[in-house]
Amino acid sequence: MFRKAKIIVIFFSALFVVYGLVGGMLNRVSAKDNAYQDLRIFTDILSKVREDYVEEPDMEKAMQGGIQGMMEALDPYSSFIDRKTYQEIQRSRGELTASPGIILSKRYGYAYVVSVVSGSPAQQRGLRTGDLLESIDGEMTSQMSLWEARKLLLGTEESSVHLRVIRARRSAPSQVDLVRENLPLPEVSARIVEEGIGLLSIPHFEEGVAQLVSAKLKMLLSSGMKGLLVDVRGTAQGAFEEAVEISDLFLPKGKKILTVSDREGNKTEFVSLTVPLVSGIRVVLLMDRGSSGAAEVFVAALKDHDIAGTVGERTDGQGSVQDLIYLEDGSVLEILTGLFYRSTGVPIQSRKLNDSGIAPEVRSPDQDFLTKFYFDNTPDEGETALRDQFYQDLSAAIQALQFEEGLKEVRRRLLREAA
């Protein structure tokens, strides 16, 4: 059974009016409302463009561009989906199911790679967290919503998608063609890696994963586990409710896991409800910039209650409730209606990207080091950089170093307990 959040959603209307109605609308809007006063500037600009632009402008396109710009100014996750695009997305559901394995957000004006699915074509060709997609099949991502970018990545199985990838410290975008595949969800895995120490990998937080994690933990406990390394690197899929349930397996009864708060300060709190399955075990969490959303809820809950140590990189910093608001013309707004707060009262997501996320107690060599080292020691060959074997070997080495640092931290905690 799964506990579903009772999120208080604030509905507010967004009025986008054609020129013949703008004057009448403005006469009805109170001059005291600064937000609506700004519409005067917006409509004045549109009027000047319509009258003075060198060519006959596409006013529908201009309006949609203005709306999309407004949404992107709010945060990286809010977006406007016009009626045509939304209808296309709905029609393609169930048909375009194959993917290259890229989990996207929108940052710095471009489609941003939050994570890549383990074993996917994207991972095999060298894409990683932090990459920016300049274009998808020739269409600039700076000129589209996040929904549109995600739609372009999808297709039929074995079809290909062409990407231009912007990577830090590179003078030219890399180009890569990826084959789309129908990718199954990666499996939760667990094993004893050395005497007394277990490894649990949680690659997603989709519905049902809490039961799988519980079963894996019972198996490890029956094998005599005394220390546990939990790997949530690159975990960016799933629902926060599952993260709450998995946190419940580790926390004493009655501990606050998460608070969801809306703009009016209305709060929904989630607390642990049961006696912990995992008790008296030294736990360390292995995380990176690809640990996002539900994974961050889990990390924060265990870290803030001193249940687990943390090793790796700062997490992504995506902790919010996003809702769809359907407009009269058939277009859709996707906006944030709530933020996730840790038990300490600190939000997971901040308006300043550098302040978002959860910092590790032990910072391990990360992908920034990898990028700098590689690009400082190889020629600037934009079209081949992603598939260079040297780069792939470096990436694997960084992953191995992070894993070993996590194991060392588990060993240190076991030794301190024995002392």
KADAVEN-V606035 format. One record per pair of residues at least 24 apart in sequence whose C-alpha atoms are under 6 Angstrom apart, sorted by the first residue. I is the first residue (numbers start at 1). J is the second residue. D is the distance in whole Angstrom. If there is no record, write none. Layout:
I_J_D ; I_J_D
//
This chain:
76_106_5 ; 76_107_6 ; 78_334_5 ; 78_335_5 ; 79_145_6 ; 79_334_5 ; 80_332_6 ; 80_333_5 ; 81_331_6 ; 81_332_5 ; 82_331_4 ; 83_330_5 ; 83_331_4 ; 96_154_6 ; 96_155_4 ; 96_156_5 ; 98_154_6 ; 98_155_5 ; 98_156_5 ; 98_157_5 ; 98_180_5 ; 98_181_5 ; 98_182_4 ; 99_154_5 ; 99_180_5 ; 99_181_5 ; 100_180_5 ; 109_142_5 ; 110_141_5 ; 110_142_5 ; 111_141_6 ; 114_290_6 ; 115_234_5 ; 115_290_5 ; 125_387_5 ; 126_386_5 ; 126_387_6 ; 129_290_6 ; 131_167_5 ; 132_165_6 ; 132_166_5 ; 133_164_6 ; 133_165_5 ; 134_164_5 ; 134_165_6 ; 135_163_6 ; 135_164_5 ; 136_162_6 ; 136_163_5 ; 137_161_6 ; 137_162_5 ; 157_181_5 ; 172_382_6 ; 173_382_6 ; 174_382_4 ; 174_383_5 ; 175_383_5 ; 196_225_5 ; 196_226_5 ; 197_225_6 ; 197_227_5 ; 197_228_6 ; 198_225_6 ; 198_228_5 ; 199_228_6 ; 199_229_5 ; 199_230_6 ; 200_230_5 ; 201_230_6 ; 201_231_5 ; 202_232_6 ; 203_235_5 ; 204_235_5 ; 204_237_5 ; 204_238_6 ; 205_237_6 ; 205_238_4 ; 205_239_6 ; 205_242_6 ; 206_238_4 ; 206_239_6 ; 210_242_6 ; 210_246_5 ; 226_281_5 ; 227_281_5 ; 227_282_5 ; 227_283_6 ; 228_283_5 ; 229_283_6 ; 229_284_5 ; 229_285_6 ; 230_285_5 ; 230_286_6 ; 231_286_5 ; 232_287_5 ; 233_287_4 ; 233_288_5 ; 233_291_5 ; 234_290_4 ; 234_291_5 ; 235_291_5 ; 236_291_6 ; 236_292_5 ; 239_294_6 ; 240_294_4 ; 243_294_6 ; 243_298_5 ; 247_298_6 ; 248_272_5 ; 249_276_5 ; 249_277_5 ; 250_276_5 ; 250_278_5 ; 251_276_6 ; 252_276_6 ; 256_343_6 ; 257_301_5 ; 257_343_6 ; 258_341_6 ; 258_342_5 ; 258_343_6 ; 259_340_6 ; 259_341_5 ; 260_339_6 ; 260_340_5 ; 261_338_5 ; 261_339_6 ; 262_337_6 ; 262_338_4 ; 283_308_5 ; 284_308_5 ; 284_309_5 ; 284_310_6 ; 285_310_5 ; 286_311_5 ; 286_312_6 ; 287_312_5 ; 288_312_6 ; 288_313_4 ; 288_314_6 ; 288_315_5 ; 289_314_6 ; 289_315_4 ; 289_316_5 ; 291_315_5 ; 291_316_6 ; 292_316_5 ; 292_318_6 ; 293_318_5 ; 293_319_5 ; 310_360_5 ; 310_361_5 ; 311_360_5 ; 311_362_5 ; 311_363_6 ; 311_406_6 ; 312_363_5 ; 312_364_5 ; 313_363_6 ; 314_358_5 ; 314_359_4 ; 314_360_6 ; 315_357_5 ; 315_358_5 ; 316_357_5 ; 317_348_6 ; 317_349_5 ; 317_356_4 ; 317_357_4 ; 318_349_5 ; 319_348_5 ; 319_349_5 ; 364_402_6
//
